[in-house]
Amino acid sequence: MSLFDGLKFLTSKSTKVVCPQCKASTEQISAKVRKNATLVCPKCGALFRVNDK
């Protein structure tokens, strides 16, 4: 990983996502959502991906 790759997370914007289990809305880093990374709901602890159906 280069220095510039590390800095992308500092400058990336956030987006709202909704947990499929508890319906809590949270702000997540847009880069994680675009890469379809597994996210953790801060309210209920559920693991999910935004693009999973």
PDB file of N, CA, C and O in Angstrom, chain B, residues numbered from 101:
ATOM      1  N   MET B 101       0.848  -1.169   0.000  1.00  0.00           N
ATOM      2  CA  MET B 101       0.000   0.000   0.000  1.00  0.00           C
ATOM      3  C   MET B 101       0.894   1.232   0.000  1.00  0.00           C
ATOM      4  O   MET B 101       1.844   1.318   0.778  1.00  0.00           O
ATOM      5  N   SER B 102       0.593   2.163  -0.854  1.00  0.00           N
ATOM      6  CA  SER B 102       1.378   3.389  -0.922  1.00  0.00           C
ATOM      7  C   SER B 102       0.833   4.420   0.066  1.00  0.00           C
ATOM      8  O   SER B 102      -0.234   4.251   0.655  1.00  0.00           O
ATOM      9  N   LEU B 103       1.583   5.457   0.217  1.00  0.00           N
ATOM     10  CA  LEU B 103       1.162   6.548   1.092  1.00  0.00           C
ATOM     11  C   LEU B 103      -0.148   7.158   0.612  1.00  0.00           C
ATOM     12  O   LEU B 103      -1.007   7.509   1.421  1.00  0.00           O
ATOM     13  N   PHE B 104      -0.300   7.283  -0.697  1.00  0.00           N
ATOM     14  CA  PHE B 104      -1.525   7.874  -1.256  1.00  0.00           C
ATOM     15  C   PHE B 104      -2.747   6.994  -1.013  1.00  0.00           C
ATOM     16  O   PHE B 104      -3.842   7.512  -0.793  1.00  0.00           O
ATOM     17  N   ASP B 105      -2.579   5.673  -1.050  1.00  0.00           N
ATOM     18  CA  ASP B 105      -3.688   4.766  -0.750  1.00  0.00           C
ATOM     19  C   ASP B 105      -4.150   4.950   0.691  1.00  0.00           C
ATOM     20  O   ASP B 105      -5.348   4.917   0.971  1.00  0.00           O
ATOM     21  N   GLY B 106      -3.209   5.141   1.595  1.00  0.00           N
ATOM     22  CA  GLY B 106      -3.545   5.365   2.996  1.00  0.00           C
ATOM     23  C   GLY B 106      -4.262   6.678   3.217  1.00  0.00           C
ATOM     24  O   GLY B 106      -5.132   6.771   4.082  1.00  0.00           O
ATOM     25  N   LEU B 107      -3.911   7.687   2.453  1.00  0.00           N
ATOM     26  CA  LEU B 107      -4.540   8.997   2.606  1.00  0.00           C
ATOM     27  C   LEU B 107      -5.947   9.056   2.030  1.00  0.00           C
ATOM     28  O   LEU B 107      -6.713   9.949   2.392  1.00  0.00           O
ATOM     29  N   LYS B 108      -6.309   8.142   1.154  1.00  0.00           N
ATOM     30  CA  LYS B 108      -7.649   8.140   0.565  1.00  0.00           C
ATOM     31  C   LYS B 108      -8.721   8.015   1.639  1.00  0.00           C
ATOM     32  O   LYS B 108      -9.781   8.632   1.528  1.00  0.00           O
ATOM     33  N   PHE B 109      -8.459   7.223   2.680  1.00  0.00           N
ATOM     34  CA  PHE B 109      -9.448   7.052   3.734  1.00  0.00           C
ATOM     35  C   PHE B 109      -9.629   8.320   4.557  1.00  0.00           C
ATOM     36  O   PHE B 109     -10.704   8.553   5.109  1.00  0.00           O
ATOM     37  N   LEU B 110      -8.590   9.137   4.644  1.00  0.00           N
ATOM     38  CA  LEU B 110      -8.710  10.385   5.393  1.00  0.00           C
ATOM     39  C   LEU B 110      -9.528  11.421   4.641  1.00  0.00           C
ATOM     40  O   LEU B 110     -10.172  12.273   5.252  1.00  0.00           O
ATOM     41  N   THR B 111      -9.503  11.349   3.331  1.00  0.00           N
ATOM     42  CA  THR B 111     -10.195  12.359   2.535  1.00  0.00           C
ATOM     43  C   THR B 111     -11.498  11.858   1.935  1.00  0.00           C
ATOM     44  O   THR B 111     -12.230  12.632   1.320  1.00  0.00           O
ATOM     45  N   SER B 112     -11.797  10.584   2.103  1.00  0.00           N
ATOM     46  CA  SER B 112     -13.006  10.057   1.469  1.00  0.00           C
ATOM     47  C   SER B 112     -14.251  10.542   2.204  1.00  0.00           C
ATOM     48  O   SER B 112     -14.216  10.832   3.400  1.00  0.00           O
ATOM     49  N   LYS B 113     -15.307  10.618   1.485  1.00  0.00           N
ATOM     50  CA  LYS B 113     -16.574  11.090   2.028  1.00  0.00           C
ATOM     51  C   LYS B 113     -17.350   9.934   2.628  1.00  0.00           C
ATOM     52  O   LYS B 113     -17.019   8.767   2.415  1.00  0.00           O
ATOM     53  N   SER B 114     -18.365  10.263   3.365  1.00  0.00           N
ATOM     54  CA  SER B 114     -19.181   9.222   3.972  1.00  0.00           C
ATOM     55  C   SER B 114     -20.561   9.183   3.314  1.00  0.00           C
ATOM     56  O   SER B 114     -20.995  10.135   2.665  1.00  0.00           O
ATOM     57  N   THR B 115     -21.217   8.073   3.503  1.00  0.00           N
ATOM     58  CA  THR B 115     -22.549   7.885   2.950  1.00  0.00           C
ATOM     59  C   THR B 115     -23.408   7.177   3.987  1.00  0.00           C
ATOM     60  O   THR B 115     -22.897   6.438   4.829  1.00  0.00           O
ATOM     61  N   LYS B 116     -24.698   7.404   3.924  1.00  0.00           N
ATOM     62  CA  LYS B 116     -25.604   6.758   4.871  1.00  0.00           C
ATOM     63  C   LYS B 116     -25.953   5.357   4.400  1.00  0.00           C
ATOM     64  O   LYS B 116     -26.254   5.139   3.226  1.00  0.00           O
ATOM     65  N   VAL B 117     -25.908   4.414   5.325  1.00  0.00           N
ATOM     66  CA  VAL B 117     -26.335   3.052   5.054  1.00  0.00           C
ATOM     67  C   VAL B 117     -27.299   2.623   6.144  1.00  0.00           C
ATOM     68  O   VAL B 117     -27.235   3.110   7.273  1.00  0.00           O
ATOM     69  N   VAL B 118     -28.193   1.709   5.798  1.00  0.00           N
ATOM     70  CA  VAL B 118     -29.201   1.232   6.734  1.00  0.00           C
ATOM     71  C   VAL B 118     -28.951  -0.247   6.999  1.00  0.00           C
ATOM     72  O   VAL B 118     -28.807  -1.037   6.066  1.00  0.00           O
ATOM     73  N   CYS B 119     -28.902  -0.612   8.262  1.00  0.00           N
ATOM     74  CA  CYS B 119     -28.706  -2.004   8.656  1.00  0.00           C
ATOM     75  C   CYS B 119     -29.948  -2.807   8.254  1.00  0.00           C
ATOM     76  O   CYS B 119     -31.071  -2.397   8.551  1.00  0.00           O
ATOM     77  N   PRO B 120     -29.753  -3.950   7.578  1.00  0.00           N
ATOM     78  CA  PRO B 120     -30.898  -4.750   7.145  1.00  0.00           C
ATOM     79  C   PRO B 120     -31.623  -5.452   8.302  1.00  0.00           C
ATOM     80  O   PRO B 120     -32.769  -5.875   8.147  1.00  0.00           O
ATOM     81  N   GLN B 121     -30.959  -5.576   9.460  1.00  0.00           N
ATOM     82  CA  GLN B 121     -31.603  -6.265  10.580  1.00  0.00           C
ATOM     83  C   GLN B 121     -32.368  -5.333  11.505  1.00  0.00           C
ATOM     84  O   GLN B 121     -33.540  -5.568  11.798  1.00  0.00           O
ATOM     85  N   CYS B 122     -31.702  -4.265  11.969  1.00  0.00           N
ATOM     86  CA  CYS B 122     -32.358  -3.387  12.947  1.00  0.00           C
ATOM     87  C   CYS B 122     -32.825  -2.070  12.346  1.00  0.00           C
ATOM     88  O   CYS B 122     -33.461  -1.268  13.031  1.00  0.00           O
ATOM     89  N   LYS B 123     -32.519  -1.838  11.075  1.00  0.00           N
ATOM     90  CA  LYS B 123     -32.922  -0.639  10.328  1.00  0.00           C
ATOM     91  C   LYS B 123     -32.287   0.650  10.849  1.00  0.00           C
ATOM     92  O   LYS B 123     -32.792   1.739  10.576  1.00  0.00           O
ATOM     93  N   ALA B 124     -31.183   0.540  11.597  1.00  0.00           N
ATOM     94  CA  ALA B 124     -30.470   1.722  12.071  1.00  0.00           C
ATOM     95  C   ALA B 124     -29.707   2.353  10.912  1.00  0.00           C
ATOM     96  O   ALA B 124     -29.122   1.642  10.095  1.00  0.00           O
ATOM     97  N   SER B 125     -29.709   3.668  10.835  1.00  0.00           N
ATOM     98  CA  SER B 125     -29.009   4.398   9.786  1.00  0.00           C
ATOM     99  C   SER B 125     -27.688   4.903  10.351  1.00  0.00           C
ATOM    100  O   SER B 125     -27.662   5.528  11.411  1.00  0.00           O
ATOM    101  N   THR B 126     -26.580   4.631   9.641  1.00  0.00           N
ATOM    102  CA  THR B 126     -25.264   5.059  10.090  1.00  0.00           C
ATOM    103  C   THR B 126     -24.489   5.655   8.925  1.00  0.00           C
ATOM    104  O   THR B 126     -24.824   5.432   7.762  1.00  0.00           O
ATOM    105  N   GLU B 127     -23.457   6.410   9.247  1.00  0.00           N
ATOM    106  CA  GLU B 127     -22.544   6.967   8.247  1.00  0.00           C
ATOM    107  C   GLU B 127     -21.376   6.005   8.101  1.00  0.00           C
ATOM    108  O   GLU B 127     -20.770   5.600   9.094  1.00  0.00           O
ATOM    109  N   GLN B 128     -21.060   5.638   6.864  1.00  0.00           N
ATOM    110  CA  GLN B 128     -19.932   4.759   6.566  1.00  0.00           C
ATOM    111  C   GLN B 128     -19.072   5.414   5.494  1.00  0.00           C
ATOM    112  O   GLN B 128     -19.560   6.242   4.725  1.00  0.00           O
ATOM    113  N   ILE B 129     -17.798   5.048   5.439  1.00  0.00           N
ATOM    114  CA  ILE B 129     -16.886   5.584   4.437  1.00  0.00           C
ATOM    115  C   ILE B 129     -17.319   5.089   3.059  1.00  0.00           C
ATOM    116  O   ILE B 129     -17.520   3.892   2.855  1.00  0.00           O
ATOM    117  N   SER B 130     -17.460   6.012   2.124  1.00  0.00           N
ATOM    118  CA  SER B 130     -17.932   5.692   0.773  1.00  0.00           C
ATOM    119  C   SER B 130     -17.065   4.646   0.080  1.00  0.00           C
ATOM    120  O   SER B 130     -17.579   3.817  -0.670  1.00  0.00           O
ATOM    121  N   ALA B 131     -15.756   4.675   0.323  1.00  0.00           N
ATOM    122  CA  ALA B 131     -14.850   3.712  -0.313  1.00  0.00           C
ATOM    123  C   ALA B 131     -15.190   2.288   0.108  1.00  0.00           C
ATOM    124  O   ALA B 131     -15.111   1.369  -0.708  1.00  0.00           O
ATOM    125  N   LYS B 132     -15.563   2.092   1.356  1.00  0.00           N
ATOM    126  CA  LYS B 132     -15.938   0.752   1.827  1.00  0.00           C
ATOM    127  C   LYS B 132     -17.217   0.275   1.145  1.00  0.00           C
ATOM    128  O   LYS B 132     -17.340  -0.896   0.788  1.00  0.00           O
ATOM    129  N   VAL B 133     -18.157   1.182   0.969  1.00  0.00           N
ATOM    130  CA  VAL B 133     -19.423   0.823   0.339  1.00  0.00           C
ATOM    131  C   VAL B 133     -19.192   0.486  -1.135  1.00  0.00           C
ATOM    132  O   VAL B 133     -19.761  -0.479  -1.644  1.00  0.00           O
ATOM    133  N   ARG B 134     -18.368   1.270  -1.818  1.00  0.00           N
ATOM    134  CA  ARG B 134     -18.072   1.008  -3.230  1.00  0.00           C
ATOM    135  C   ARG B 134     -17.363  -0.326  -3.418  1.00  0.00           C
ATOM    136  O   ARG B 134     -17.614  -1.019  -4.404  1.00  0.00           O
ATOM    137  N   LYS B 135     -16.482  -0.701  -2.495  1.00  0.00           N
ATOM    138  CA  LYS B 135     -15.749  -1.963  -2.592  1.00  0.00           C
ATOM    139  C   LYS B 135     -16.580  -3.142  -2.102  1.00  0.00           C
ATOM    140  O   LYS B 135     -16.115  -4.282  -2.124  1.00  0.00           O
ATOM    141  N   ASN B 136     -17.801  -2.875  -1.660  1.00  0.00           N
ATOM    142  CA  ASN B 136     -18.704  -3.896  -1.123  1.00  0.00           C
ATOM    143  C   ASN B 136     -18.071  -4.631   0.065  1.00  0.00           C
ATOM    144  O   ASN B 136     -18.204  -5.847   0.201  1.00  0.00           O
ATOM    145  N   ALA B 137     -17.386  -3.875   0.913  1.00  0.00           N
ATOM    146  CA  ALA B 137     -16.772  -4.432   2.115  1.00  0.00           C
ATOM    147  C   ALA B 137     -17.858  -4.805   3.121  1.00  0.00           C
ATOM    148  O   ALA B 137     -18.955  -4.246   3.102  1.00  0.00           O
ATOM    149  N   THR B 138     -17.543  -5.740   3.985  1.00  0.00           N
ATOM    150  CA  THR B 138     -18.465  -6.119   5.046  1.00  0.00           C
ATOM    151  C   THR B 138     -18.474  -5.019   6.097  1.00  0.00           C
ATOM    152  O   THR B 138     -17.419  -4.620   6.588  1.00  0.00           O
ATOM    153  N   LEU B 139     -19.644  -4.534   6.441  1.00  0.00           N
ATOM    154  CA  LEU B 139     -19.819  -3.470   7.419  1.00  0.00           C
ATOM    155  C   LEU B 139     -20.389  -4.052   8.708  1.00  0.00           C
ATOM    156  O   LEU B 139     -21.020  -5.108   8.699  1.00  0.00           O
ATOM    157  N   VAL B 140     -20.160  -3.357   9.807  1.00  0.00           N
ATOM    158  CA  VAL B 140     -20.686  -3.770  11.102  1.00  0.00           C
ATOM    159  C   VAL B 140     -21.638  -2.693  11.598  1.00  0.00           C
ATOM    160  O   VAL B 140     -21.282  -1.516  11.659  1.00  0.00           O
ATOM    161  N   CYS B 141     -22.845  -3.102  11.950  1.00  0.00           N
ATOM    162  CA  CYS B 141     -23.815  -2.155  12.498  1.00  0.00           C
ATOM    163  C   CYS B 141     -23.394  -1.784  13.921  1.00  0.00           C
ATOM    164  O   CYS B 141     -23.210  -2.671  14.754  1.00  0.00           O
ATOM    165  N   PRO B 142     -23.240  -0.487  14.214  1.00  0.00           N
ATOM    166  CA  PRO B 142     -22.838  -0.086  15.566  1.00  0.00           C
ATOM    167  C   PRO B 142     -23.938  -0.291  16.608  1.00  0.00           C
ATOM    168  O   PRO B 142     -23.658  -0.322  17.806  1.00  0.00           O
ATOM    169  N   LYS B 143     -25.169  -0.429  16.164  1.00  0.00           N
ATOM    170  CA  LYS B 143     -26.278  -0.592  17.109  1.00  0.00           C
ATOM    171  C   LYS B 143     -26.471  -2.054  17.519  1.00  0.00           C
ATOM    172  O   LYS B 143     -26.530  -2.365  18.709  1.00  0.00           O
ATOM    173  N   CYS B 144     -26.571  -2.953  16.526  1.00  0.00           N
ATOM    174  CA  CYS B 144     -26.863  -4.361  16.860  1.00  0.00           C
ATOM    175  C   CYS B 144     -25.691  -5.302  16.619  1.00  0.00           C
ATOM    176  O   CYS B 144     -25.739  -6.460  17.036  1.00  0.00           O
ATOM    177  N   GLY B 145     -24.631  -4.826  15.949  1.00  0.00           N
ATOM    178  CA  GLY B 145     -23.459  -5.647  15.717  1.00  0.00           C
ATOM    179  C   GLY B 145     -23.565  -6.596  14.532  1.00  0.00           C
ATOM    180  O   GLY B 145     -22.687  -7.439  14.345  1.00  0.00           O
ATOM    181  N   ALA B 146     -24.609  -6.481  13.734  1.00  0.00           N
ATOM    182  CA  ALA B 146     -24.798  -7.361  12.575  1.00  0.00           C
ATOM    183  C   ALA B 146     -23.756  -7.064  11.507  1.00  0.00           C
ATOM    184  O   ALA B 146     -23.390  -5.909  11.291  1.00  0.00           O
ATOM    185  N   LEU B 147     -23.283  -8.106  10.844  1.00  0.00           N
ATOM    186  CA  LEU B 147     -22.380  -7.968   9.710  1.00  0.00           C
ATOM    187  C   LEU B 147     -23.209  -8.000   8.441  1.00  0.00           C
ATOM    188  O   LEU B 147     -24.075  -8.862   8.291  1.00  0.00           O
ATOM    189  N   PHE B 148     -22.958  -7.073   7.526  1.00  0.00           N
ATOM    190  CA  PHE B 148     -23.729  -7.039   6.286  1.00  0.00           C
ATOM    191  C   PHE B 148     -22.949  -6.320   5.208  1.00  0.00           C
ATOM    192  O   PHE B 148     -21.994  -5.596   5.488  1.00  0.00           O
ATOM    193  N   ARG B 149     -23.365  -6.527   3.979  1.00  0.00           N
ATOM    194  CA  ARG B 149     -22.840  -5.804   2.824  1.00  0.00           C
ATOM    195  C   ARG B 149     -24.000  -5.016   2.236  1.00  0.00           C
ATOM    196  O   ARG B 149     -25.135  -5.493   2.218  1.00  0.00           O
ATOM    197  N   VAL B 150     -23.723  -3.836   1.766  1.00  0.00           N
ATOM    198  CA  VAL B 150     -24.767  -2.960   1.250  1.00  0.00           C
ATOM    199  C   VAL B 150     -25.419  -3.566   0.019  1.00  0.00           C
ATOM    200  O   VAL B 150     -26.633  -3.449  -0.146  1.00  0.00           O
ATOM    201  N   ASN B 151     -24.647  -4.212  -0.852  1.00  0.00           N
ATOM    202  CA  ASN B 151     -25.177  -4.731  -2.104  1.00  0.00           C
ATOM    203  C   ASN B 151     -25.797  -6.108  -1.976  1.00  0.00           C
ATOM    204  O   ASN B 151     -26.335  -6.617  -2.960  1.00  0.00           O
ATOM    205  N   ASP B 152     -25.745  -6.745  -0.792  1.00  0.00           N
ATOM    206  CA  ASP B 152     -26.413  -8.051  -0.610  1.00  0.00           C
ATOM    207  C   ASP B 152     -27.914  -7.855  -0.603  1.00  0.00           C
ATOM    208  O   ASP B 152     -28.426  -6.860  -0.090  1.00  0.00           O
ATOM    209  N   LYS B 153     -28.604  -8.813  -1.177  1.00  0.00           N
ATOM    210  CA  LYS B 153     -30.056  -8.712  -1.217  1.00  0.00           C
ATOM    211  C   LYS B 153     -30.670  -9.875  -0.497  1.00  0.00           C
ATOM    212  O   LYS B 153     -31.895  -9.975  -0.417  1.00  0.00           O
TER     213      LYS B 153
END
